[in-house]
Amino acid sequence: LGGLAAFVVGVTAFDSIGVHVLDWVGVSRASVEARRALFVDHGWWVVALSSVTPMPGKIVCLAAGAFGVPPILFVTALLVGRGVRFLVVAAGCAIVGRRLARTAALEEALTEEPAR
């Protein structure tokens, strides 16, 4: 939801609101403008990668709106990127969870006091 809001701000109010948001988080407008060609050529990939990497997602969404990434591509990239991220987290939890369960069961078996 936050990514969509940032995109809408980028589309409708980049010059009035978006620039102030960038200043507030310490990103210069020149820095964003320097990446305009990247968004024009590869906007879908930039948005998708921002969902699974340490790239600042809301800044990317704001810039995507400002630089004219088509809304349908933006939403698709956001959904795909976040889907991949959540899938990786879920797989990690499943793998680690099974190991933790086995470790806990083993620890419990080893620490049980023998019956007298």
C-alpha positions, 0 to 999 in steps of 0.5 A, spaced: 500 500 500 505 504 501 509 503 494 502 505 491 501 511 495 509 513 493 507 511 486 501 516 486 505 521 489 510 521 484 505 521 478 501 527 481 505 531 485 513 529 485 515 537 484 510 539 490 511 533 495 515 528 492 521 533 492 520 534 499 520 527 501 526 526 498 530 531 501 527 529 508 530 522 507 536 525 504 536 523 497 538 529 492 533 530 486 540 530 482 541 523 485 534 521 482 534 525 476 541 521 474 537 515 474 532 517 470 534 513 464 535 507 468 527 507 470 525 509 462 529 503 460 528 498 465 523 501 470 519 494 471 526 491 473 528 496 478 521 496 481 521 488 482 528 488 484 527 494 490 522 489 493 527 483 494 534 487 495 536 493 500 534 498 495 529 503 498 523 501 496 519 507 497 524 512 493 524 507 487 516 507 487 516 515 488 521 515 482 517 510 478 511 514 478 515 521 477 519 518 471 513 515 467 513 507 469 506 505 466 501 503 472 500 496 470 507 494 469 509 498 476 503 494 480 505 487 476 513 488 478 511 490 485 507 484 486 512 479 483 518 482 487 514 482 493 511 475 491 518 472 490 521 476 497 515 472 501 516 466 498 524 466 500 522 468 507 517 462 507 521 457 504 527 459 509 522 459 515 520 452 513 527 449 513 529 453 519 523 451 523 523 444 521 531 444 524 529 448 530 523 443 531 528 437 531 533 440 535 528 442 540 525 435 541 532 432 541 534 437 547 527 435 550 529 428 550 536 429 552 534 433 558 528 429 561 530 426 568 530 418 568 524 415 571 525 412 578 
